Amino acid sequence: MIDCIVVFSCRALLSSNIPSYQEVLIKPTMNALVATNRNFKLAARLLKLDSKLEKSLLIPFREIKVECTIPKDDGTLASFVGFRVQHDNARGPMKGGIRYHPEVDPDEVNALAQLMTWKTAVANIPYGGAKGGIGCNPGDLSLSELERLTRVFTQKIHDLIGIHTDVPAPDMGTGPQTMAWILDEYSKFHGYSPAVVTGKPTDLGGSLGRDAATGRGVLFATEALLNEYGKTIAGQRFVIQGFGNVGSWAAQLIHEQGGKIVAISDITGAIKNSKGLDIPSLLKHANEHRGVKGFNGADPIEPISILVEECDILIPAALGGVINRENANDIKAKFIIEAANHPTDPEADEILSKKGVVILPDIYANSGGVTVSYFEWVQNIQGFMWEEEKVNNVLRNYMTKGFKDVKEMCKTHDCDLRMGAFTLGVNRVARATVLRGWEA
């Protein structure tokens, strides 16, 4: 019985970052890279960056590709390809998640590493951007196989990551347990180093409040945006696409603030209640049944319709590229809060802008997770842990200040919130690059 409890606990730690792994089946990798490059170039044009500086900011600092061969439980050997793209370190150590997914490839990792560079700069935390991953389906691997794979990957890259070099974190298909394995394997070469990863279990130096951080950041970002329009969370009608870690925490926190969540979807299906969903009951149902399907307090709807349901605020919190030219004209929300990475295609951006829909971009709206990862790193270096109330209060301060900074850039460059965020991030990285004499 004890063994069963331990295995269940490890599985939960492994996947807690995304309770529904299949929530993201296909990632539009090239679209993500094209969109990120496009937004960067538009921001560089607004900032009137020198062409040499622009080129140096776009090219990654280092790209790593390694083969990871492990013995499987049946005695056969299996090989997987691992990636780590370290994009920029002008403002501090590089920071970014490690994902385990069949669709992981260099273009996806490159796009997300670059996005992390601008995101950490928008959040104004002293990091650069990185991203990593292994092309595998974690659902097809046993716990022991996942551990061996993680340790081999760490052995291949341990000299290229570090407390003041590159600090990995959980992402799709990974979680606190994965970070614990990386920490342990890295420490075999470099001595006990809890600050080498974030998103760890609290027993190994993880921060209180980290699990809810991205969803809580979405709440604070939404509050900041609505305040500009004289509105509050209370009474607003929300639709949330995705009920994994980010979507479920956002739903719970918005519900606590009086927001009315009228529709939610995940990989199992989509549900709607125009009077507002009972979120505590839905969370219990989703945990027991591994999804929202079959919840008694709502009517089932077609998952494809979730984005075009009547609401005030739409929160895409799962897939990339879900808002596109095919459905943008049918979206009825007045505000879109991008809790997912790259949920809105550039063509949809233009359509929605003409309709007057206000979009709060991903590089600001979902930065709560990396911000609390920064708090975890700080706590590990200090050797002093914060109370959860302090974590949440400081996160609110960062998210509120971040929105004000984005708005200032919007006024300066007469642009929308996405370009305001990109110009803010790119400008901060460009300034650090020039000050360090790296622009030549």
FENHU-V767003 format. One record per residue. N is the residue number from 0. SS is DSSP state (a for helix, b for strand, c for the rest). PSI is psi in whole degrees, 0 to 359 (* if undefined). BURIAL is I if it has 16 or more other C-alpha atoms within 10 Angstrom, else O. Layout:
n->N ss->SS psi->PSI burial->BURIAL
n->N ss->SS psi->PSI burial->BURIAL
//
This chain:
n->0 ss->c psi->320 burial->O
n->1 ss->a psi->317 burial->O
n->2 ss->a psi->319 burial->O
n->3 ss->a psi->319 burial->O
n->4 ss->a psi->318 burial->O
n->5 ss->a psi->315 burial->O
n->6 ss->a psi->316 burial->O
n->7 ss->a psi->318 burial->O
n->8 ss->a psi->317 burial->O
n->9 ss->a psi->320 burial->I
n->10 ss->a psi->319 burial->I
n->11 ss->a psi->318 burial->I
n->12 ss->a psi->325 burial->I
n->13 ss->a psi->320 burial->I
n->14 ss->a psi->8 burial->I
n->15 ss->c psi->338 burial->I
n->16 ss->c psi->335 burial->I
n->17 ss->c psi->88 burial->I
n->18 ss->c psi->326 burial->I
n->19 ss->c psi->94 burial->I
n->20 ss->a psi->320 burial->I
n->21 ss->a psi->359 burial->I
n->22 ss->a psi->328 burial->I
n->23 ss->c psi->104 burial->I
n->24 ss->c psi->319 burial->O
n->25 ss->c psi->130 burial->O
n->26 ss->c psi->127 burial->I
n->27 ss->c psi->78 burial->O
n->28 ss->a psi->311 burial->I
n->29 ss->a psi->321 burial->O
n->30 ss->a psi->319 burial->I
n->31 ss->a psi->317 burial->I
n->32 ss->a psi->316 burial->I
n->33 ss->a psi->316 burial->O
n->34 ss->a psi->318 burial->I
n->35 ss->a psi->314 burial->I
n->36 ss->a psi->319 burial->I
n->37 ss->a psi->312 burial->O
n->38 ss->a psi->322 burial->I
n->39 ss->a psi->315 burial->I
n->40 ss->a psi->323 burial->I
n->41 ss->a psi->318 burial->O
n->42 ss->a psi->318 burial->I
n->43 ss->a psi->324 burial->I
n->44 ss->a psi->317 burial->O
n->45 ss->a psi->324 burial->I
n->46 ss->a psi->351 burial->O
n->47 ss->c psi->50 burial->O
n->48 ss->c psi->146 burial->I
n->49 ss->c psi->143 burial->O
n->50 ss->a psi->323 burial->O
n->51 ss->a psi->318 burial->O
n->52 ss->a psi->318 burial->I
n->53 ss->a psi->316 burial->I
n->54 ss->a psi->318 burial->O
n->55 ss->a psi->329 burial->I
n->56 ss->a psi->334 burial->I
n->57 ss->a psi->325 burial->O
n->58 ss->c psi->130 burial->O
n->59 ss->c psi->147 burial->I
n->60 ss->c psi->317 burial->I
n->61 ss->b psi->141 burial->O
n->62 ss->b psi->129 burial->I
n->63 ss->b psi->134 burial->O
n->64 ss->b psi->124 burial->I
n->65 ss->b psi->152 burial->O
n->66 ss->b psi->132 burial->O
n->67 ss->b psi->107 burial->I
n->68 ss->b psi->129 burial->O
n->69 ss->b psi->153 burial->I
n->70 ss->b psi->131 burial->O
n->71 ss->c psi->171 burial->I
n->72 ss->c psi->335 burial->O
n->73 ss->c psi->5 burial->O
n->74 ss->c psi->348 burial->O
n->75 ss->c psi->163 burial->O
n->76 ss->b psi->146 burial->O
n->77 ss->b psi->139 burial->O
n->78 ss->b psi->140 burial->O
n->79 ss->b psi->152 burial->O
n->80 ss->b psi->128 burial->I
n->81 ss->b psi->148 burial->I
n->82 ss->b psi->150 burial->I
n->83 ss->b psi->120 burial->I
n->84 ss->b psi->121 burial->I
n->85 ss->b psi->105 burial->I
n->86 ss->b psi->310 burial->I
n->87 ss->b psi->140 burial->I
n->88 ss->c psi->27 burial->I
n->89 ss->c psi->327 burial->I
n->90 ss->c psi->359 burial->I
n->91 ss->c psi->186 burial->I
n->92 ss->c psi->148 burial->I
n->93 ss->b psi->148 burial->I
n->94 ss->b psi->136 burial->I
n->95 ss->b psi->158 burial->I
n->96 ss->b psi->169 burial->I
n->97 ss->b psi->123 burial->I
n->98 ss->b psi->145 burial->I
n->99 ss->b psi->114 burial->I
n->100 ss->b psi->145 burial->I
n->101 ss->c psi->333 burial->I
n->102 ss->c psi->5 burial->I
n->103 ss->c psi->128 burial->I
n->104 ss->c psi->171 burial->I
n->105 ss->a psi->322 burial->I
n->106 ss->a psi->315 burial->I
n->107 ss->a psi->311 burial->I
n->108 ss->a psi->320 burial->I
n->109 ss->a psi->314 burial->I
n->110 ss->a psi->316 burial->I
n->111 ss->a psi->329 burial->I
n->112 ss->a psi->316 burial->I
n->113 ss->a psi->318 burial->I
n->114 ss->a psi->323 burial->I
n->115 ss->a psi->326 burial->I
n->116 ss->a psi->313 burial->I
n->117 ss->a psi->325 burial->I
n->118 ss->a psi->313 burial->I
n->119 ss->a psi->328 burial->I
n->120 ss->a psi->320 burial->I
n->121 ss->a psi->318 burial->I
n->122 ss->a psi->345 burial->I
n->123 ss->c psi->44 burial->I
n->124 ss->c psi->148 burial->I
n->125 ss->c psi->65 burial->I
n->126 ss->c psi->162 burial->I
n->127 ss->b psi->197 burial->I
n->128 ss->b psi->144 burial->I
n->129 ss->b psi->168 burial->I
n->130 ss->b psi->152 burial->I
n->131 ss->b psi->173 burial->I
n->132 ss->b psi->166 burial->I
n->133 ss->b psi->132 burial->I
n->134 ss->b psi->93 burial->I
n->135 ss->c psi->165 burial->I
n->136 ss->c psi->103 burial->I
n->137 ss->a psi->336 burial->I
n->138 ss->a psi->341 burial->O
n->139 ss->a psi->356 burial->O
n->140 ss->c psi->143 burial->O
n->141 ss->c psi->168 burial->O
n->142 ss->a psi->317 burial->I
n->143 ss->a psi->324 burial->O
n->144 ss->a psi->320 burial->I
n->145 ss->a psi->321 burial->I
n->146 ss->a psi->314 burial->I
n->147 ss->a psi->318 burial->I
n->148 ss->a psi->315 burial->I
n->149 ss->a psi->318 burial->I
n->150 ss->a psi->320 burial->I
n->151 ss->a psi->317 burial->I
n->152 ss->a psi->316 burial->I
n->153 ss->a psi->320 burial->I
n->154 ss->a psi->324 burial->I
n->155 ss->a psi->335 burial->O
n->156 ss->a psi->4 burial->I
n->157 ss->a psi->330 burial->I
n->158 ss->a psi->350 burial->O
n->159 ss->a psi->356 burial->O
n->160 ss->c psi->170 burial->I
n->161 ss->b psi->166 burial->I
n->162 ss->c psi->321 burial->I
n->163 ss->c psi->18 burial->O
n->164 ss->c psi->299 burial->I
n->165 ss->b psi->123 burial->I
n->166 ss->b psi->101 burial->I
n->167 ss->b psi->166 burial->I
n->168 ss->b psi->170 burial->I
n->169 ss->b psi->158 burial->I
n->170 ss->c psi->202 burial->I
n->171 ss->c psi->126 burial->I
n->172 ss->c psi->1 burial->I
n->173 ss->c psi->172 burial->I
n->174 ss->c psi->196 burial->I
n->175 ss->a psi->321 burial->I
n->176 ss->a psi->320 burial->I
n->177 ss->a psi->317 burial->I
n->178 ss->a psi->326 burial->I
n->179 ss->a psi->319 burial->I
n->180 ss->a psi->318 burial->I
n->181 ss->a psi->314 burial->I
n->182 ss->a psi->314 burial->I
n->183 ss->a psi->316 burial->I
n->184 ss->a psi->318 burial->I
n->185 ss->a psi->320 burial->I
n->186 ss->a psi->338 burial->O
n->187 ss->a psi->331 burial->O
n->188 ss->a psi->329 burial->O
n->189 ss->a psi->6 burial->O
n->190 ss->c psi->162 burial->O
n->191 ss->c psi->121 burial->O
n->192 ss->c psi->75 burial->I
n->193 ss->a psi->333 burial->I
n->194 ss->a psi->2 burial->I
n->195 ss->a psi->338 burial->I
n->196 ss->b psi->156 burial->I
n->197 ss->c psi->170 burial->I
n->198 ss->c psi->24 burial->I
n->199 ss->c psi->166 burial->I
n->200 ss->c psi->147 burial->I
n->201 ss->a psi->333 burial->O
n->202 ss->a psi->342 burial->O
n->203 ss->a psi->21 burial->O
n->204 ss->c psi->9 burial->I
n->205 ss->c psi->154 burial->I
n->206 ss->c psi->141 burial->I
n->207 ss->c psi->143 burial->I
n->208 ss->c psi->356 burial->I
n->209 ss->c psi->322 burial->I
n->210 ss->c psi->323 burial->I
n->211 ss->c psi->359 burial->I
n->212 ss->a psi->314 burial->I
n->213 ss->a psi->315 burial->I
n->214 ss->a psi->321 burial->I
n->215 ss->a psi->322 burial->I
n->216 ss->a psi->323 burial->I
n->217 ss->a psi->318 burial->I
n->218 ss->a psi->310 burial->I
n->219 ss->a psi->322 burial->I
n->220 ss->a psi->318 burial->I
n->221 ss->a psi->318 burial->I
n->222 ss->a psi->316 burial->I
n->223 ss->a psi->318 burial->I
n->224 ss->a psi->312 burial->I
n->225 ss->a psi->326 burial->I
n->226 ss->a psi->328 burial->O
n->227 ss->a psi->335 burial->O
n->228 ss->c psi->14 burial->O
n->229 ss->c psi->26 burial->O
n->230 ss->c psi->165 burial->O
n->231 ss->c psi->172 burial->I
n->232 ss->c psi->318 burial->I
n->233 ss->c psi->129 burial->O
n->234 ss->c psi->345 burial->O
n->235 ss->c psi->145 burial->I
n->236 ss->b psi->125 burial->I
n->237 ss->b psi->145 burial->I
n->238 ss->b psi->132 burial->I
n->239 ss->b psi->120 burial->I
n->240 ss->b psi->111 burial->I
n->241 ss->c psi->127 burial->I
n->242 ss->c psi->37 burial->I
n->243 ss->c psi->211 burial->I
n->244 ss->a psi->308 burial->I
n->245 ss->a psi->310 burial->I
n->246 ss->a psi->320 burial->I
n->247 ss->a psi->319 burial->I
n->248 ss->a psi->319 burial->I
n->249 ss->a psi->316 burial->I
n->250 ss->a psi->313 burial->I
n->251 ss->a psi->314 burial->I
n->252 ss->a psi->322 burial->I
n->253 ss->a psi->318 burial->I
n->254 ss->a psi->318 burial->I
n->255 ss->a psi->333 burial->O
n->256 ss->c psi->6 burial->O
n->257 ss->c psi->6 burial->O
n->258 ss->c psi->146 burial->I
n->259 ss->b psi->109 burial->I
n->260 ss->b psi->113 burial->I
n->261 ss->b psi->343 burial->I
n->262 ss->b psi->145 burial->I
n->263 ss->b psi->147 burial->I
n->264 ss->b psi->157 burial->I
n->265 ss->b psi->194 burial->I
n->266 ss->c psi->336 burial->I
n->267 ss->c psi->339 burial->I
n->268 ss->b psi->194 burial->I
n->269 ss->b psi->147 burial->I
n->270 ss->b psi->158 burial->I
n->271 ss->b psi->141 burial->I
n->272 ss->c psi->108 burial->I
n->273 ss->c psi->342 burial->O
n->274 ss->c psi->352 burial->O
n->275 ss->c psi->132 burial->I
n->276 ss->c psi->145 burial->I
n->277 ss->c psi->94 burial->I
n->278 ss->a psi->316 burial->I
n->279 ss->a psi->318 burial->O
n->280 ss->a psi->323 burial->O
n->281 ss->a psi->320 burial->I
n->282 ss->a psi->317 burial->I
n->283 ss->a psi->316 burial->O
n->284 ss->a psi->314 burial->I
n->285 ss->a psi->323 burial->I
n->286 ss->a psi->321 burial->O
n->287 ss->a psi->328 burial->O
n->288 ss->a psi->7 burial->O
n->289 ss->c psi->40 burial->O
n->290 ss->c psi->172 burial->I
n->291 ss->c psi->344 burial->I
n->292 ss->c psi->136 burial->I
n->293 ss->c psi->5 burial->I
n->294 ss->c psi->128 burial->I
n->295 ss->c psi->337 burial->O
n->296 ss->c psi->23 burial->O
n->297 ss->c psi->165 burial->I
n->298 ss->b psi->141 burial->O
n->299 ss->b psi->143 burial->I
n->300 ss->b psi->167 burial->I
n->301 ss->c psi->128 burial->O
n->302 ss->a psi->327 burial->I
n->303 ss->a psi->340 burial->O
n->304 ss->a psi->354 burial->O
n->305 ss->a psi->323 burial->I
n->306 ss->a psi->343 burial->I
n->307 ss->a psi->15 burial->I
n->308 ss->c psi->154 burial->I
n->309 ss->c psi->126 burial->I
n->310 ss->c psi->169 burial->I
n->311 ss->c psi->321 burial->I
n->312 ss->b psi->125 burial->I
n->313 ss->b psi->130 burial->I
n->314 ss->b psi->97 burial->I
n->315 ss->b psi->119 burial->I
n->316 ss->c psi->27 burial->I
n->317 ss->c psi->285 burial->I
n->318 ss->c psi->154 burial->I
n->319 ss->c psi->149 burial->I
n->320 ss->c psi->19 burial->I
n->321 ss->c psi->335 burial->I
n->322 ss->b psi->113 burial->I
n->323 ss->c psi->185 burial->I
n->324 ss->c psi->339 burial->I
n->325 ss->c psi->328 burial->O
n->326 ss->c psi->354 burial->O
n->327 ss->a psi->320 burial->I
n->328 ss->a psi->337 burial->O
n->329 ss->a psi->354 burial->O
n->330 ss->c psi->131 burial->I
n->331 ss->c psi->351 burial->I
n->332 ss->c psi->149 burial->I
n->333 ss->c psi->332 burial->I
n->334 ss->b psi->142 burial->I
n->335 ss->b psi->124 burial->I
n->336 ss->b psi->112 burial->I
n->337 ss->c psi->88 burial->I
n->338 ss->c psi->336 burial->I
n->339 ss->c psi->166 burial->I
n->340 ss->c psi->130 burial->I
n->341 ss->c psi->44 burial->I
n->342 ss->c psi->342 burial->I
n->343 ss->b psi->121 burial->I
n->344 ss->c psi->153 burial->I
n->345 ss->a psi->322 burial->I
n->346 ss->a psi->320 burial->O
n->347 ss->a psi->324 burial->I
n->348 ss->a psi->313 burial->I
n->349 ss->a psi->317 burial->O
n->350 ss->a psi->313 burial->I
n->351 ss->a psi->324 burial->I
n->352 ss->a psi->318 burial->O
n->353 ss->a psi->331 burial->O
n->354 ss->a psi->350 burial->O
n->355 ss->c psi->14 burial->O
n->356 ss->c psi->132 burial->I
n->357 ss->b psi->124 burial->I
n->358 ss->b psi->124 burial->I
n->359 ss->b psi->113 burial->I
n->360 ss->c psi->155 burial->I
n->361 ss->a psi->321 burial->I
n->362 ss->a psi->348 burial->I
n->363 ss->a psi->310 burial->I
n->364 ss->a psi->325 burial->I
n->365 ss->c psi->24 burial->I
n->366 ss->c psi->0 burial->I
n->367 ss->a psi->325 burial->I
n->368 ss->a psi->311 burial->I
n->369 ss->a psi->332 burial->I
n->370 ss->a psi->316 burial->I
n->371 ss->a psi->334 burial->I
n->372 ss->a psi->320 burial->I
n->373 ss->a psi->318 burial->I
n->374 ss->a psi->321 burial->I
n->375 ss->a psi->315 burial->I
n->376 ss->a psi->315 burial->I
n->377 ss->a psi->315 burial->I
n->378 ss->a psi->319 burial->I
n->379 ss->a psi->318 burial->I
n->380 ss->a psi->320 burial->O
n->381 ss->a psi->334 burial->O
n->382 ss->c psi->30 burial->O
n->383 ss->c psi->120 burial->O
n->384 ss->c psi->143 burial->I
n->385 ss->c psi->153 burial->O
n->386 ss->c psi->153 burial->O
n->387 ss->a psi->325 burial->O
n->388 ss->a psi->321 burial->O
n->389 ss->a psi->316 burial->O
n->390 ss->a psi->311 burial->I
n->391 ss->a psi->321 burial->I
n->392 ss->a psi->319 burial->O
n->393 ss->a psi->323 burial->O
n->394 ss->a psi->316 burial->I
n->395 ss->a psi->317 burial->I
n->396 ss->a psi->316 burial->O
n->397 ss->a psi->317 burial->I
n->398 ss->a psi->321 burial->I
n->399 ss->a psi->315 burial->I
n->400 ss->a psi->322 burial->I
n->401 ss->a psi->319 burial->I
n->402 ss->a psi->318 burial->I
n->403 ss->a psi->320 burial->O
n->404 ss->a psi->320 burial->I
n->405 ss->a psi->315 burial->I
n->406 ss->a psi->323 burial->I
n->407 ss->a psi->320 burial->I
n->408 ss->a psi->326 burial->I
n->409 ss->a psi->318 burial->I
n->410 ss->a psi->318 burial->O
n->411 ss->a psi->318 burial->O
n->412 ss->a psi->6 burial->O
n->413 ss->c psi->60 burial->O
n->414 ss->c psi->173 burial->I
n->415 ss->c psi->179 burial->I
n->416 ss->a psi->326 burial->I
n->417 ss->a psi->313 burial->I
n->418 ss->a psi->330 burial->I
n->419 ss->a psi->317 burial->I
n->420 ss->a psi->317 burial->I
n->421 ss->a psi->318 burial->I
n->422 ss->a psi->324 burial->I
n->423 ss->a psi->310 burial->I
n->424 ss->a psi->312 burial->I
n->425 ss->a psi->320 burial->I
n->426 ss->a psi->318 burial->I
n->427 ss->a psi->319 burial->I
n->428 ss->a psi->320 burial->I
n->429 ss->a psi->317 burial->I
n->430 ss->a psi->316 burial->O
n->431 ss->a psi->320 burial->I
n->432 ss->a psi->314 burial->I
n->433 ss->a psi->316 burial->O
n->434 ss->a psi->329 burial->O
n->435 ss->c psi->357 burial->O
n->436 ss->c psi->28 burial->O
n->437 ss->c psi->2 burial->O
n->438 ss->c psi->344 burial->I
n->439 ss->c psi->* burial->O
//
